Amino acid sequence: MIEEQVQKSGAARYEGIHRRKDGSSFAVEVSIGTANLDKLYVLCVVRDITERKLAEEKIRKQQELTTQIIETIPLRVFWKDRDLRYLGCNSLLRKTQD
């Protein structure tokens, strides 16, 4: 699958788990590309994304907590964007609209 993508587009990117020499594992982003110079070269860059994954998990947990708070408070809550378009509301407000 990845080989096919590199052959078709000349590049591919995926995330995975790699293992260090000491046996511990860490999240990585692997970027693969080709360069056609005097011959075809395949380039591969592996980047440790542990900190990014930790930050994403922190944001996800914060969003989950915010949703729980909004859904459990005994008030009708809604939010809008800067153009005053409705983006969402809690279930208490949805019940009154049905």
N, C-alpha and C positions, 0 to 999 in steps of 0.2 A: 504494500500500500504506500509506504513512504517512498520507496524506490520509484514507484510509478509516478507519484506526485513530483519528485525531483526530475524525472525524465520529461514529464509534460511541461512543467512550468519553470524548471531550473532552480527551484527552491522548495523547502519544506520547513515547517516548524512544529514542534510538539513538546509536550511536557511529560516528565517521567520521574522516576526515582532512581538515583544512582547510589552506589555503595563506595564508601571510602576504604582505604587500606586497613583501617582499624575495625572495619565491619559495620560502622554506623552508616545510616542512610540519610539522604538529603534530597530535597526537591530540585529538579533542574529543568531548564528550558533548553532544548537542543535546536539549533538553527543549522540547516544544511543548504548549501548552495553550490553552484558550479561556476567555474571560470574556464573559458575556452581560450587559452593562450597558445603556446607552441603545441600543447596537447590539452585534453580535457582534464581539469582538476576538480576534485570534489572537496569542498571546504566544510568543516564542521566546527561549530562553536557551541560549547556547553557552558551554561551560565547557572550559577547557584541562585535559586529564587526562594530560598528559605525565608528570608525576611519579608518578601512580598507575600508569600503564602500566609505567614503569621499576621500581617497587616490585613489581608483579605478576610481571614477568620475573625479578627477583632471587629472589623466593620460588620460582618455578617451577624455576629453575636449582638452588636449594638443595635442593628436594625431589628433583630428579633425581639430584643428587650423593648425597644420603642413601640413596636407593633403590639406587644403584650400590654403595655401601659395604655396605649390609645384604645385598645379593645376592651379594657376592663374598667376604665374610668366611667362614672355614671353621667357623662355629658355627651352631647352630639358634637362630633369633631369632623371637620373637613379641612382640606388644604388645597391651595391654588398655586398656579405658577405666576410669574411676573406679569403675564398678560391677563391675569384674573380668570384663567380657564381652570375649571375644577380638575384636580388630579386624583382625588380619592376622598373617602370618608370612612369612619368606623362603622361597625355593624349596627350600633344603636341608631345612627342617622339613616342607614340603609333601610332599616325596618320601618321607619316612619314614612319613607318615600314609596314603599311598596303598596 
